[in-house]
């Protein structure tokens, strides 16, 4: 059951005030809030304000520092390594994004690694910014154990998302091409969302801790999430962990802890790579080719039951326009959690529901 529509800007103001109240600098608090609400606007409620309380609890428990003090431990032209010192993941990821763009413009490519960070929300929040700067992006990040290695029955590998993004037109009138996915068959946040909506999950998403197929979201959370495409999803997750954890000098595999574990230091890492498209070919030429590329995708005959073919990133643009116009509709349990946080922080006057 969905509640009445909620204004996105008002929700951002409330979420930002919650984090500022917890000691996060105002600009950083607004960034976290914007990433959460933007995920809801894109239609990805698994990464939206559902997570507001998790990040807050991590700050309260001292495992995510409210004031982020990033340190450049490597600064080598096209390459940089940033130690986030357990600061806010969103702040560290945005710094890596800006640095990758700057270095790509100077050297053709920029690769920025982040170690000792925290969960940063959706990957596409950052890769879309690289695309808007006329670059192609690839971002990887690792997470706490959710998946077992293929053939095993102990979870030691995270859902480990990655994103690739590129512009489709210079003016940004068309949605950028954006892939953003976890290596599991489903992001773990979608299982938490199902629990918030009091809905079962489809068979094939997860198994219980006893190894049995389950449709119960809590059993899935306590159990093991299954990789996408069986052994291929496991291999992709391991690859992302190697890039995000081993290469960056951060934690990897079972040394990483998820944002849902609100009393444990994360140790997660990220790798942002930006490539200046104009160094490959003129940007307008690339965008013309991207328009031909996406148009051919969209022009194929429709399969039964489908009204339109979308290229990756297009559906999020459509959802964003719709929800900014009509307001957001959130699950009752998510709204109840927002009310709880508002009461705890004495910010009820800012929560307009």
C-alpha positions in Angstrom: 0.0 0.0 0.0 1.4 3.4 -1.0 1.0 6.7 0.9 0.0 10.0 -0.5 2.4 11.8 -2.8 5.5 13.4 -1.3 7.3 16.4 -2.6 10.9 15.5 -3.5 12.5 18.8 -2.6 10.9 18.8 0.9 12.1 15.3 1.4 15.6 16.3 0.5 15.4 19.2 3.0 14.2 16.9 5.8 16.9 14.2 5.1 19.6 16.8 4.9 18.5 18.3 8.3 18.7 14.8 9.8 22.3 14.4 8.8 23.3 17.9 9.7 21.7 17.4 13.1 24.1 14.4 13.5 27.1 16.5 12.8 27.5 16.2 9.0 28.5 19.5 7.4 25.6 21.0 5.6 26.9 20.6 2.0 27.7 16.9 2.7 24.4 16.4 4.4 22.6 17.8 1.4 24.6 15.5 -0.9 23.6 12.3 1.0 20.0 13.5 1.1 20.0 14.2 -2.7 21.4 10.8 -3.5 18.7 9.1 -1.5 15.8 11.0 -2.9 17.2 10.9 -6.4 17.2 7.1 -6.2 13.5 7.2 -5.3 12.9 9.6 -8.2 14.6 7.2 -10.6 12.2 4.5 -9.3 14.9 2.6 -7.3 13.3 2.7 -3.9 15.8 0.0 -2.7 18.4 2.8 -2.6 16.2 5.7 -1.6 15.1 7.1 1.8 14.6 3.5 2.9 18.3 3.9 3.8 18.0 7.2 5.7 18.1 5.5 9.1 20.9 3.1 8.3 23.4 5.8 7.5 22.2 7.8 10.5 22.8 4.8 12.8 26.3 4.3 11.3 27.1 7.8 12.2 25.6 7.5 15.7 27.6 4.3 16.2 30.8 5.9 15.2 31.6 3.6 12.3 31.0 6.3 9.7 32.6 9.6 10.6 30.2 12.6 10.1 33.1 14.8 8.9 34.9 13.3 6.0 38.7 14.0 5.8 39.9 12.5 2.6 43.7 12.1 2.1 45.4 11.7 -1.3 47.9 8.8 -0.6 48.8 8.6 -4.3 48.7 11.6 -6.8 50.3 10.4 -10.0 48.8 12.4 -12.9 46.1 10.3 -14.4 45.9 8.1 -11.3 45.0 8.9 -7.7 44.3 7.0 -4.5 42.1 8.5 -1.8 41.9 7.3 1.8 38.4 8.3 3.0 39.3 7.4 6.6 35.9 5.9 7.3 34.1 9.1 6.2 30.9 9.4 4.4 30.9 7.3 1.2 28.9 9.7 -0.8 31.4 12.5 -0.1 34.4 10.3 -1.0 32.7 9.1 -4.2 31.8 12.6 -5.3 35.4 13.7 -4.8 36.6 10.7 -6.8 34.1 11.6 -9.5 35.4 15.2 -9.8 39.0 14.1 -9.7 38.5 11.5 -12.4 36.9 14.0 -14.7 39.6 16.5 -14.1 42.4 14.0 -14.7 40.6 12.6 -17.8 40.4 16.1 -19.3 44.2 16.5 -18.7 45.4 13.1 -19.6 42.6 11.5 -21.7 41.8 9.0 -18.8 41.5 9.4 -15.1 41.4 6.5 -12.6 40.7 7.3 -9.0 40.6 4.7 -6.3 39.0 5.1 -2.9 39.8 3.0 0.2 38.3 2.9 3.7 35.0 4.3 2.5 31.3 3.6 3.1 28.3 2.8 1.0 27.6 5.7 -1.3 24.1 5.0 -2.7 23.5 4.3 -6.4 26.5 4.1 -8.7 24.7 6.0 -11.4 24.4 9.1 -9.3 28.2 9.5 -10.0 28.6 8.0 -13.4 25.9 10.2 -14.9 27.9 13.2 -13.8 30.9 11.9 -15.7 28.7 11.4 -18.8 27.4 15.0 -18.4 31.0 16.2 -18.5 31.5 14.6 -22.0 33.3 11.5 -20.6 32.6 7.8 -20.4 32.6 6.4 -16.9 33.0 3.1 -15.2 32.5 2.8 -11.4 32.9 -0.2 -9.2 32.2 -0.7 -5.5 32.3 -3.7 -3.2 30.0 -4.6 -0.3 29.6 -6.9 2.6 29.0 -10.6 2.2 25.8 -11.5 0.5 26.7 -14.2 -2.0 28.6 -17.5 -1.8 31.3 -18.4 -4.3 29.8 -20.6 -7.0 29.8 -24.1 -5.6 30.1 -22.9 -2.0 27.6 -22.4 0.8 29.1 -19.6 2.8 28.5 -16.0 1.8 31.8 -14.0 1.6 31.2 -11.9 -1.6 29.1 -8.7 -1.8 26.5 -7.8 -4.3 29.3 -5.6 -5.7 27.6 -3.2 -8.1 29.2 -1.5 -11.1 28.1 1.2 -13.5 29.0 2.4 -17.0 27.7 5.7 -18.4 28.1 7.8 -21.6 26.3 10.8 -23.1 23.8 10.4 -25.9 23.7 14.1 -26.9 25.8 17.1 -26.0 22.9 19.2 -24.7 21.6 16.4 -22.4 18.1 16.4 -23.9 18.2 12.7 -24.2 18.8 10.3 -21.3 22.4 9.3 -21.0 23.3 5.6 -21.6 23.6 4.2 -18.1 24.1 0.6 -16.9 24.0 0.2 -13.1 23.6 -3.2 -11.6 24.6 -5.6 -8.9 26.3 -8.9 -9.7 23.6 -10.7 -7.8 20.3 -11.6 -9.4 18.8 -8.7 -7.4 20.2 -5.9 -5.3 19.9 -6.6 -1.6 18.1 -3.4 -1.1 15.2 -4.7 -3.2 14.8 -7.5 -0.7 14.7 -5.0 2.2 12.1 -3.0 0.1 10.0 -6.2 -0.3 10.1 -6.6 3.5 9.0 -3.0 3.9 6.1 -3.6 1.6 5.2 -6.9 3.3 5.6 -8.7 0.0 7.1 -12.0 -0.9 10.2 -12.1 -3.2 10.3 -14.2 -6.3 11.8 -17.7 -6.2 15.3 -17.6 -7.5 16.4 -14.4 -5.7 17.8 -16.1 -2.7 18.1 -19.2 -0.5 17.6 -19.5 3.2 20.6 -20.0 5.6 19.7 -23.7 5.4 20.1 -23.7 1.6 16.4 -23.9 0.7 14.7 -21.7 -1.9 12.7 -19.0 -0.2 10.1 -16.3 -1.0 10.4 -14.8 2.5 12.5 -11.6 2.4 13.7 -12.0 6.0 14.9 -15.5 5.3 16.7 -14.1 2.2 18.4 -11.4 4.3 19.5 -14.0 6.8 20.5 -16.4 4.0 22.3 -16.1 0.7 21.4 -13.9 -2.3 22.0 -15.8 -5.5 24.3 -14.5 -8.3 22.9 -13.4 -11.7 23.5 -15.9 -14.4 24.8 -18.5 -12.0 28.6 -18.8 -12.2 28.9 -15.7 -14.4 27.4 -13.5 -11.7 29.8 -14.9 -9.2 32.8 -14.2 -11.5 31.6 -10.6 -12.1 31.2 -10.0 -8.3 34.7 -11.3 -7.7 36.1 -9.1 -10.5 34.4 -6.0 -9.0 35.7 -6.9 -5.5 39.2 -7.3 -6.9 39.0 -3.8 -8.6 37.3 -2.1 -5.7 39.0 -3.8 -2.8 42.3 -5.4 -3.7 43.5 -2.8 -6.1 42.4 0.2 -4.0 44.1 -1.1 -0.9 40.7 -1.4 0.9 38.9 -4.3 2.4 37.7 -7.2 0.3 35.5 -10.3 0.6 34.5 -11.0 4.2 36.5 -8.0 5.5 33.9 -5.6 4.1 30.7 -4.8 6.0 27.4 -3.7 4.5 25.5 -0.5 5.5 22.9 -2.7 7.1 25.5 -3.7 9.7 25.2 -0.3 11.4 27.8 -1.0 14.2 30.6 -2.3 12.0 33.3 -0.4 10.1 32.7 -0.8 6.4 36.2 -1.1 4.9 34.6 -0.8 1.4 36.4 0.6 -1.6 35.5 2.2 -5.0 37.2 2.7 -8.3 36.1 5.5 -10.7 37.5 5.6 -14.2 36.7 8.5 -16.6 37.7 8.7 -20.3 37.6 11.9 -22.2 35.5 11.0 -25.3 37.0 13.9 -27.3 40.4 12.2 -27.2 38.9 9.2 -29.1 36.8 11.2 -31.6 35.0 14.6 -31.7 32.2 14.6 -29.0 29.5 15.6 -31.4 30.5 12.7 -33.7 30.3 10.3 -30.7 26.9 11.6 -29.7 25.6 11.3 -33.2 26.8 7.7 -33.2 25.2 7.1 -29.8 21.9 8.4 -31.1 22.1 6.0 -34.0 23.0 3.2 -31.6 20.1 3.9 -29.2 17.6 4.4 -32.0 18.4 1.0 -33.5 17.9 -0.6 -30.1 14.5 1.2 -29.8 13.3 0.4 -33.3 13.2 -3.4 -33.1 9.8 -5.1 -33.3 8.1 -5.4 -29.9 7.9 -8.7 -28.1 4.4 -9.8 -26.8 3.4 -7.8 -23.7 5.7 -4.9 -24.3 4.8 -1.3 -25.4 8.3 0.1 -25.9 11.9 -0.9 -25.9 14.1 1.2 -23.7 17.9 1.6 -23.8 19.8 1.5 -20.5 19.2 4.7 -18.5 16.1 5.8 -20.3 13.5 4.4 -17.8 15.2 6.3 -14.9 14.8 9.6 -16.8 11.2 8.9 -17.4 10.6 8.0 -13.8 12.4 11.1 -12.6 10.2 13.4 -14.8 7.0 11.7 -13.6 7.8 11.7 -9.9 9.1 15.3 -9.9 5.8 16.2 -11.5 3.4 14.0 -9.4 5.4 13.6 -6.2 6.8 10.4 -4.7 4.8 7.5 -3.4 6.6 5.6 -0.7 5.7 2.3 1.1 3.9 2.7 4.4 6.8 1.1 6.4 9.2 3.5 4.9 7.0 6.4 5.8 6.6 5.1 9.3 10.4 4.9 9.6 10.7 8.5 8.4 8.2 9.6 11.1 10.2 7.7 13.7 13.5 9.4 12.7 11.7 12.8 12.6 10.4 12.3 16.1 13.8 11.1 17.4 15.6 14.1 15.9 12.9 16.6 16.8 12.6 17.5 13.1 8.9 16.6 12.7 8.1 20.1 11.5 10.3 19.5 8.4 8.7 16.2 7.4 5.7 17.1 5.2 3.8 13.9 4.5 
